[in-house]
Amino acid sequence: MNNDTIAIIGGGVIGLSIGWQLLRNGQQVEIYDSNKAGRAASWVSAGMLAPVSEAGFEEMELLNLNLESIKQFPKFAEELKEDSGIDIDFRTEGTMMIAVDRDQAEQLRRLYEFRKKIELPVEWLTGSEAREREPELSPAIKSAVWIPNDYQVDNRNLILALIEAVKKRGGTIHEHTPVESVSVTNDSISGITINGEEKTIKRVVLANGAWAREMKGLPDNVRPPVRPVKGQILTLRMTKEFTLQKVLRSPKVYFAPKKDGRLIVGATVEEKGFETFPTAGGVKYILEEAWEAVPGIYDLPLEEINVGFRPSSRDNEPIISDTPVKGLYIATGHYRHGILLTPVTAYEMAGIILNDKPSELIKPFSLLRFR
Ligand SMILES: Cc1cc2nc3c(=O)[nH]c(=O)nc-3n(C[C@H](O)[C@H](O)[C@H](O)COP(=O)(O)OP(=O)(O)OC[C@H]3O[C@@H](n4cnc5c(N)ncnc54)[C@H](O)[C@@H]3O)c2cc1C
């Protein structure tokens, strides 16, 4: 590692994609992960790219960022395939939001009207119109909203592709190598400590997801206010008799069918710190709600039960930012949108580091908003 190397702490989609973009811009990059790279939140995620279904009433800047990122996905996926040879299965079949009962139908109507008002592309469907488009839906479905432009990727392929692309471009990924602390001297980054040994370094990207707040050595004014939000999520296996093509979302659960036959069904949203185990109650909740919407899942093999920690900031929006410490950059807090926001985070963070200033698009996501 020489003086010009950029060290990235955290090898999830965020750290890997930033590293890869920096490598494509001729930088030297070393990525450190406490475990196997990409096996935390990024691995267990559902891989949905859902700017329109997830648009929140008070989150216009985030909506802009989400829309920009989904626009960048085709180019990002193409570049990634060039560098890795791996296809991330960017799927454009669209997404259907569904209402299983009258209460949910009222809620869906409000969500639909809000999206119409801000001119997002949405279409109202009756229950029978929804079932025509997706015959596996329960006859109990009251209504639905069709969202043609919310897509999905295979997030596991995305990780494998990023790892391959980083290596092909000459980057190094140090797995099972936690960064124990960062050192700051005269308001500038001066090193990172690994295995008790301090290495001199002048540029560091803190991209360790839900763990970012805990990094030792950070001055208080740059410690990102991020907490883990636990999510339990299941993998079912689709059969010849039962397949879904589109992403389906009720207000309580979602279904993301993957090309290799996995059906991802999630997820709980829990404030339980870093509690790593799945619970009987969590699995019961997901399966019960999922079965009500799509009864045909009943006989499908249940392959995996996973737990992940969404990195969530105080306002639930990402932090993609330089900091008052020279040479320290932060990319975390991606909460429910980390896969969706991968392209824009990677391009914008490379821009911040290489041009020394953030673009107008990314300014609202500065760490300084929490001061
Ligand atoms: C159940 C669930 C479903 C989700 N579904 C979606 C979805 O459909 N669409 C979407 O866009 N987003 C989704 N998300 C959110 C998305 O997965 C996250 O926002 C995203 O993965 C965050 O990526 P990351 O790289 O910041 O974090 P992570 O993937 O958690 O990676 C952080 C890495 O940092 C490493 N690390 C921690 N501390 C250190 C240290 N001291 N030194 C070195 N390494 C360290 C960890 O080992 C880990 O690999 C979902 C999340 C969950 C939990």
The ligand as an SDF file (V2000), in Angstrom:
LIG
                    3D

 53 58  0  0  0  0  0  0  0  0999 V2000
  -33.9170   -7.8980    4.4790 C   0  0  0  0  0  0  0  0  0  0  0  0
  -33.3850   -6.8020    3.6010 C   0  0  0  0  0  0  0  0  0  0  0  0
  -33.9330   -6.5910    2.3370 C   0  0  0  0  0  0  0  0  0  0  0  0
  -33.4600   -5.5480    1.5370 C   0  0  0  0  0  0  0  0  0  0  0  0
  -34.0030   -5.3780    0.2770 N   0  0  0  0  0  0  0  0  0  0  0  0
  -33.5460   -4.3680   -0.5080 C   0  0  0  0  0  0  0  0  0  0  0  0
  -34.0330   -4.2170   -1.8450 C   0  0  0  0  0  0  0  0  0  0  0  0
  -34.8680   -4.9790   -2.2990 O   0  0  0  0  0  0  0  0  0  0  0  0
  -33.5300   -3.1930   -2.5920 N   0  0  0  0  0  0  0  0  0  0  0  0
  -32.5900   -2.3280   -2.1310 C   0  0  0  0  0  0  0  0  0  0  0  0
  -32.1870   -1.4170   -2.8460 O   0  0  0  0  0  0  0  0  0  0  0  0
  -32.0790   -2.4680   -0.8790 N   0  0  0  0  0  0  0  0  0  0  0  0
  -32.5350   -3.4690   -0.0640 C   0  0  0  0  0  0  0  0  0  0  0  0
  -32.0290   -3.6290    1.1920 N   0  0  0  0  0  0  0  0  0  0  0  0
  -31.0300   -2.6650    1.6690 C   0  0  0  0  0  0  0  0  0  0  0  0
  -29.6430   -3.0010    1.1530 C   0  0  0  0  0  0  0  0  0  0  0  0
  -29.4160   -4.3860    1.2600 O   0  0  0  0  0  0  0  0  0  0  0  0
  -28.6040   -2.2110    1.9450 C   0  0  0  0  0  0  0  0  0  0  0  0
  -28.9280   -0.8290    1.9420 O   0  0  0  0  0  0  0  0  0  0  0  0
  -27.2180   -2.3720    1.3150 C   0  0  0  0  0  0  0  0  0  0  0  0
  -26.9160   -3.7350    1.1460 O   0  0  0  0  0  0  0  0  0  0  0  0
  -26.1620   -1.7000    2.1690 C   0  0  0  0  0  0  0  0  0  0  0  0
  -24.9120   -2.0040    1.6060 O   0  0  0  0  0  0  0  0  0  0  0  0
  -23.5790   -1.7250    2.3870 P   0  0  0  0  0  0  0  0  0  0  0  0
  -22.4710   -2.1040    1.5010 O   0  0  0  0  0  0  0  0  0  0  0  0
  -23.6200   -0.3390    2.9390 O   0  0  0  0  0  0  0  0  0  0  0  0
  -23.6970   -2.6780    3.6860 O   0  0  0  0  0  0  0  0  0  0  0  0
  -23.3640   -4.2190    3.9050 P   0  0  0  0  0  0  0  0  0  0  0  0
  -23.7770   -5.0500    2.7460 O   0  0  0  0  0  0  0  0  0  0  0  0
  -23.9330   -4.5660    5.2340 O   0  0  0  0  0  0  0  0  0  0  0  0
  -21.7860   -4.2510    3.9430 O   0  0  0  0  0  0  0  0  0  0  0  0
  -21.0410   -3.6860    4.9740 C   0  0  0  0  0  0  0  0  0  0  0  0
  -19.7730   -4.5140    5.1070 C   0  0  0  0  0  0  0  0  0  0  0  0
  -18.8890   -3.8780    6.0350 O   0  0  0  0  0  0  0  0  0  0  0  0
  -18.1880   -4.9010    6.7040 C   0  0  0  0  0  0  0  0  0  0  0  0
  -17.6080   -4.3280    7.9370 N   0  0  0  0  0  0  0  0  0  0  0  0
  -18.2340   -3.9450    9.0690 C   0  0  0  0  0  0  0  0  0  0  0  0
  -17.3600   -3.4320    9.9420 N   0  0  0  0  0  0  0  0  0  0  0  0
  -16.1330   -3.5010    9.3550 C   0  0  0  0  0  0  0  0  0  0  0  0
  -14.8160   -3.1290    9.7680 C   0  0  0  0  0  0  0  0  0  0  0  0
  -14.5850   -2.5830   10.9590 N   0  0  0  0  0  0  0  0  0  0  0  0
  -13.7840   -3.3500    8.9050 N   0  0  0  0  0  0  0  0  0  0  0  0
  -13.9960   -3.9060    7.6990 C   0  0  0  0  0  0  0  0  0  0  0  0
  -15.2340   -4.2710    7.2740 N   0  0  0  0  0  0  0  0  0  0  0  0
  -16.2890   -4.0600    8.0800 C   0  0  0  0  0  0  0  0  0  0  0  0
  -19.2280   -5.9870    6.9290 C   0  0  0  0  0  0  0  0  0  0  0  0
  -18.6120   -7.2460    7.1200 O   0  0  0  0  0  0  0  0  0  0  0  0
  -20.0310   -5.9200    5.6350 C   0  0  0  0  0  0  0  0  0  0  0  0
  -19.6200   -6.8610    4.6530 O   0  0  0  0  0  0  0  0  0  0  0  0
  -32.4400   -4.6970    2.0010 C   0  0  0  0  0  0  0  0  0  0  0  0
  -31.8570   -4.9350    3.2510 C   0  0  0  0  0  0  0  0  0  0  0  0
  -32.3110   -5.9790    4.0410 C   0  0  0  0  0  0  0  0  0  0  0  0
  -31.6550   -6.2480    5.3570 C   0  0  0  0  0  0  0  0  0  0  0  0
  1  2  1  0
  2  3  1  0
  2 52  2  0
  3  4  2  0
  4  5  1  0
  4 50  1  0
  5  6  2  0
  6  7  1  0
  6 13  1  0
  7  8  2  0
  7  9  1  0
  9 10  1  0
 10 11  2  0
 10 12  1  0
 12 13  2  0
 13 14  1  0
 14 15  1  0
 14 50  1  0
 15 16  1  0
 16 17  1  0
 16 18  1  0
 18 19  1  0
 18 20  1  0
 20 21  1  0
 20 22  1  0
 22 23  1  0
 23 24  1  0
 24 25  2  0
 24 26  1  0
 24 27  1  0
 27 28  1  0
 28 29  2  0
 28 30  1  0
 28 31  1  0
 31 32  1  0
 32 33  1  0
 33 34  1  0
 33 48  1  0
 34 35  1  0
 35 36  1  0
 35 46  1  0
 36 37  1  0
 36 45  1  0
 37 38  2  0
 38 39  1  0
 39 40  1  0
 39 45  2  0
 40 41  1  0
 40 42  2  0
 42 43  1  0
 43 44  2  0
 44 45  1  0
 46 47  1  0
 46 48  1  0
 48 49  1  0
 50 51  2  0
 51 52  1  0
 52 53  1  0
M  END
$$$$
